[in-house]
Amino acid sequence: MEIGYYISEAYQGAGYMREAAHVAIATMWRLFDIDAIEAGAQIANEASFGLMLALGMTPIGTRDVFSSARARTDLCGFYELSRPAK
């Protein structure tokens, strides 16, 4: 499963994704039998990496990802969040 998001420039930096991410992560833990959640962003996207760190995610590496919206492949950094112990 993959989920993507885009925040238009007029609304970036207002904390909307940080608020939504907490709800999305809690919902994923509740609904899906998964051990980890992975997130990625283009290497230059410092704001997204800041969000990932604020969510408690840790870096796991980079890989090329095809973006259908841009019709190109970009190098992206990835972070991971492990399921909390019950």
DANOR-V985040 format. One record per residue. N is the residue number from 1. RES is the residue in one small letter. OMEGA is omega in degrees with one decimal (none if undefined). Layout:
n=N res=RES omega=OMEGA
n=N res=RES omega=OMEGA
This chain:
n=1 res=m omega=178.2
n=2 res=e omega=177.3
n=3 res=i omega=177.4
n=4 res=g omega=176.2
n=5 res=y omega=174.0
n=6 res=y omega=175.3
n=7 res=i omega=-178.3
n=8 res=s omega=-174.1
n=9 res=e omega=-178.3
n=10 res=a omega=-175.9
n=11 res=y omega=179.2
n=12 res=q omega=176.6
n=13 res=g omega=-178.9
n=14 res=a omega=177.7
n=15 res=g omega=-178.2
n=16 res=y omega=-177.7
n=17 res=m omega=177.8
n=18 res=r omega=178.6
n=19 res=e omega=-179.0
n=20 res=a omega=-177.2
n=21 res=a omega=178.7
n=22 res=h omega=179.3
n=23 res=v omega=-179.0
n=24 res=a omega=-179.4
n=25 res=i omega=178.5
n=26 res=a omega=179.7
n=27 res=t omega=178.9
n=28 res=m omega=178.1
n=29 res=w omega=-177.6
n=30 res=r omega=-172.2
n=31 res=l omega=-170.7
n=32 res=f omega=176.9
n=33 res=d omega=-177.9
n=34 res=i omega=-179.8
n=35 res=d omega=-177.0
n=36 res=a omega=173.5
n=37 res=i omega=-178.2
n=38 res=e omega=177.2
n=39 res=a omega=179.5
n=40 res=g omega=177.8
n=41 res=a omega=175.5
n=42 res=q omega=-174.5
n=43 res=i omega=-177.5
n=44 res=a omega=-174.6
n=45 res=n omega=-176.5
n=46 res=e omega=-179.2
n=47 res=a omega=179.2
n=48 res=s omega=177.6
n=49 res=f omega=174.8
n=50 res=g omega=177.2
n=51 res=l omega=-179.5
n=52 res=m omega=178.0
n=53 res=l omega=179.7
n=54 res=a omega=178.4
n=55 res=l omega=178.9
n=56 res=g omega=-179.3
n=57 res=m omega=178.4
n=58 res=t omega=-178.8
n=59 res=p omega=178.3
n=60 res=i omega=176.1
n=61 res=g omega=-179.5
n=62 res=t omega=172.2
n=63 res=r omega=177.1
n=64 res=d omega=179.8
n=65 res=v omega=176.4
n=66 res=f omega=176.7
n=67 res=s omega=179.0
n=68 res=s omega=179.1
n=69 res=a omega=-179.6
n=70 res=r omega=-178.5
n=71 res=a omega=178.2
n=72 res=r omega=176.9
n=73 res=t omega=179.6
n=74 res=d omega=173.0
n=75 res=l omega=-178.5
n=76 res=c omega=173.4
n=77 res=g omega=-177.5
n=78 res=f omega=178.1
n=79 res=y omega=-177.3
n=80 res=e omega=175.0
n=81 res=l omega=179.4
n=82 res=s omega=178.0
n=83 res=r omega=177.3
n=84 res=p omega=177.0
n=85 res=a omega=-179.5
n=86 res=k omega=none
